[in-house]
Amino acid sequence: MLEKIPSSLAEEITESLKVSTIGIGAGPHCDGQVLVMHDMLGLTEEFHPRFVRKYATLADTVRDAVRKFDSDIKKGKFPSEAESY
């Protein structure tokens, strides 16, 4: 695992090892890449390192869903008879 190191160093390390390297913020020369799902989906709003690419912005959507769920629980609307066994 190579994290937050210069791409040229990651390339040198990858070429010198017989085992696979996995990069997280170490450039494209590693054998594999990690992108934390919470970062990728835009669930982490305050954390913005340059190696994170957001493919979605779901923080507001998730917050809204949790509020609706909480409200339904408190109002006794969930679970309904149809959602029960």
trRosetta pair geometry for C-beta under 8 A, 3 or more apart (Angstrom, degrees):
i j d omega theta_ij theta_ji phi_ij phi_ji
1 21 7.6 165 -79 -163 14 67
1 22 5.2 -24 -103 70 62 99
1 23 7.9 150 -159 -92 50 23
1 24 6.9 0 -170 7 93 107
1 34 7.7 5 -136 -5 99 142
2 5 5.6 -77 178 30 98 123
2 10 4.9 136 133 -118 155 99
2 13 6.3 146 -89 78 140 149
2 14 7.8 -80 -11 -56 151 91
2 21 5.4 18 -9 -178 117 116
2 22 7.1 168 22 79 73 44
2 23 5.0 -26 70 -105 98 71
2 24 7.4 168 86 28 51 63
2 26 4.0 67 116 -98 105 170
2 30 5.9 -161 44 -93 122 129
3 23 7.6 155 -84 -160 42 51
3 24 4.7 -8 -112 68 84 98
3 25 5.8 44 -165 55 59 103
3 26 6.3 -91 -98 -46 14 109
4 24 7.3 -26 -30 101 69 77
4 25 4.3 5 -77 107 60 131
4 26 6.8 -57 -13 -68 14 74
4 49 7.4 -75 -97 -168 114 145
4 51 7.2 -132 -90 -5 72 143
5 9 5.0 -88 149 81 114 128
5 10 5.6 141 85 -55 105 91
5 25 7.8 110 15 110 47 83
5 26 5.0 19 49 -120 82 96
6 9 4.5 87 67 7 90 105
6 10 7.0 -158 96 -6 46 86
6 26 7.9 26 76 -150 18 65
6 27 7.3 17 158 -24 38 132
7 10 5.6 -55 -147 37 34 113
7 11 6.3 37 153 -23 66 104
7 26 6.7 134 -99 161 51 50
7 27 2.7 113 -115 -80 93 159
7 28 6.9 17 -144 24 120 65
7 29 6.2 112 -176 7 82 111
8 11 5.6 -50 -149 33 32 114
8 12 6.5 34 152 -19 63 104
8 27 7.7 71 -22 8 37 171
9 12 5.6 -52 -149 36 34 113
9 13 6.3 33 153 -17 66 106
9 26 7.8 -91 80 -159 89 98
10 13 5.8 -54 -145 39 31 110
10 14 6.1 32 156 -21 65 109
10 21 6.9 170 -168 136 85 148
10 23 5.8 44 -156 -102 146 124
10 26 3.9 130 -87 161 145 106
10 27 5.0 170 50 49 140 107
10 29 5.3 141 107 67 97 103
10 30 5.5 -57 172 -58 121 90
11 14 5.8 -55 -144 37 27 112
11 15 6.3 24 158 -16 63 109
11 27 7.0 -51 -41 99 90 137
11 29 3.6 -20 -90 133 81 169
12 15 6.0 -60 -147 39 26 108
12 16 6.3 15 158 -14 63 114
13 16 6.0 -68 -148 40 28 106
13 17 6.3 15 162 -15 67 114
13 21 6.2 104 113 -92 104 155
14 17 6.4 -66 -143 36 25 103
14 21 4.5 -105 -99 25 86 138
14 29 5.4 -169 30 136 148 92
14 30 5.6 -160 -82 -113 134 45
14 31 6.3 168 -146 -32 116 82
17 20 7.9 -134 110 -25 120 5
17 21 6.3 109 55 -49 142 103
20 31 4.0 -107 -155 75 90 155
20 32 6.3 40 164 -2 124 107
21 26 7.9 -94 150 101 119 149
21 30 4.4 -109 107 -144 99 89
21 31 5.2 122 49 11 60 94
21 32 7.5 -173 98 32 44 73
22 30 5.9 89 -149 161 12 134
22 31 6.8 -55 -72 66 51 84
22 32 4.5 -26 -111 75 81 100
22 33 7.0 173 -164 -85 71 12
22 34 5.8 60 161 -28 110 104
23 26 3.6 -126 -144 55 106 106
23 27 6.4 -93 -165 55 158 48
23 28 7.8 -138 60 -94 158 14
23 29 7.7 95 -47 63 150 55
23 30 3.3 175 -25 4 109 152
23 32 7.2 172 20 87 70 47
23 33 5.5 -28 67 -109 87 66
23 34 7.0 -162 91 20 39 80
24 33 7.3 122 -83 -166 53 62
24 34 4.3 -33 -80 66 103 109
24 35 7.5 165 -128 -78 85 41
24 36 7.9 55 -144 -32 128 86
24 51 6.8 116 165 126 54 147
25 49 6.3 -34 -98 138 139 135
25 50 7.5 103 -133 72 103 73
25 51 3.3 -140 -100 -9 80 165
26 29 7.9 -91 128 54 89 80
26 30 5.7 70 89 -40 117 128
26 51 8.0 32 -10 -117 40 152
27 30 7.1 129 80 -13 66 89
30 33 6.5 127 76 -76 117 64
35 39 6.4 -120 175 80 78 113
35 40 4.9 88 133 -67 113 114
35 52 7.0 126 -149 -130 94 60
35 53 6.8 -43 -136 44 144 85
36 39 4.4 75 73 11 95 109
36 40 6.7 -173 87 -12 45 89
36 44 7.8 29 102 -7 124 143
36 52 7.7 -36 43 -115 94 106
37 40 5.4 -56 -140 39 33 114
37 41 6.0 18 165 -8 69 112
37 43 8.0 20 123 20 71 128
38 41 6.3 -62 -140 45 24 101
38 43 4.3 -85 -159 66 75 118
38 44 5.0 77 135 -32 102 103
39 42 7.8 34 178 -70 30 28
39 43 7.5 -76 -56 47 21 78
39 44 5.2 -29 -90 35 62 128
39 47 6.8 -79 -103 96 102 116
39 52 4.5 -99 173 -142 129 122
39 54 7.0 -111 160 -87 63 74
40 52 7.6 -133 -68 -163 50 84
40 53 7.1 20 -118 83 71 68
40 54 6.6 153 -159 -128 27 43
40 55 5.3 4 178 17 83 105
40 56 7.5 43 138 28 64 84
41 54 7.6 -38 90 -151 7 79
41 55 6.9 -30 -88 62 41 88
41 56 5.0 -14 -150 64 55 111
41 58 4.9 -30 160 24 96 128
42 45 7.7 46 177 -83 70 67
42 54 4.6 67 -74 -157 91 122
42 55 7.7 -136 -24 57 95 46
42 56 5.1 -124 12 101 116 59
42 57 3.7 -120 165 -113 165 41
42 58 5.1 128 71 17 97 65
42 59 5.8 -103 135 -19 83 88
43 58 5.8 -23 -70 75 77 97
43 59 5.4 139 -133 -82 38 76
43 62 6.2 28 -120 7 99 155
44 47 4.6 -28 152 42 123 110
44 59 7.7 -151 3 -79 12 120
45 59 5.2 36 -57 -86 108 171
47 52 7.3 98 123 -25 89 164
48 52 6.6 -125 -148 54 40 129
49 52 5.3 100 64 -9 76 103
54 57 6.2 47 159 -72 136 74
57 60 7.3 26 137 16 91 99
58 61 4.7 -61 -158 47 68 118
58 62 5.5 68 142 -25 91 100
59 62 6.0 -58 -147 37 27 107
59 63 6.2 27 156 -18 64 109
60 63 5.6 -54 -144 38 31 113
60 64 6.2 33 156 -20 65 107
61 64 5.8 -56 -150 36 27 112
61 65 6.4 27 153 -19 63 107
62 65 5.7 -54 -148 36 32 112
62 66 6.4 31 155 -18 66 105
63 66 5.9 -57 -149 36 29 109
63 67 6.4 31 153 -19 64 106
64 67 5.7 -54 -149 35 31 112
64 68 6.4 30 154 -18 65 106
65 68 5.8 -55 -149 36 31 110
65 69 6.3 32 153 -19 65 106
66 69 5.6 -52 -146 37 33 113
66 70 6.2 36 154 -20 65 107
67 70 5.7 -55 -147 37 29 113
67 71 6.2 31 154 -20 64 107
68 71 5.6 -54 -147 37 30 113
68 72 6.3 30 155 -19 65 106
69 72 5.9 -57 -149 36 29 110
69 73 6.4 30 153 -20 64 106
69 78 7.0 -66 -151 54 62 163
70 73 5.8 -55 -150 34 29 112
70 74 6.3 23 156 -14 65 110
71 74 5.9 -60 -146 41 29 108
71 75 6.1 14 160 -7 66 114
71 77 7.9 0 120 36 73 126
72 75 6.0 -64 -139 47 27 102
72 77 4.2 -91 -154 74 79 107
72 78 3.9 51 136 -5 118 115
73 76 7.8 31 175 -70 28 27
73 77 7.8 -72 -46 50 19 72
73 78 5.6 -51 -73 65 57 103
77 80 7.0 -16 176 -68 56 89
78 83 7.1 -16 -148 65 71 156
79 83 3.9 -127 -165 94 105 117
79 84 5.3 133 117 -59 126 87
80 83 4.9 87 49 14 72 100
80 84 7.1 -137 97 -9 39 95
81 84 5.7 -66 -148 35 33 113
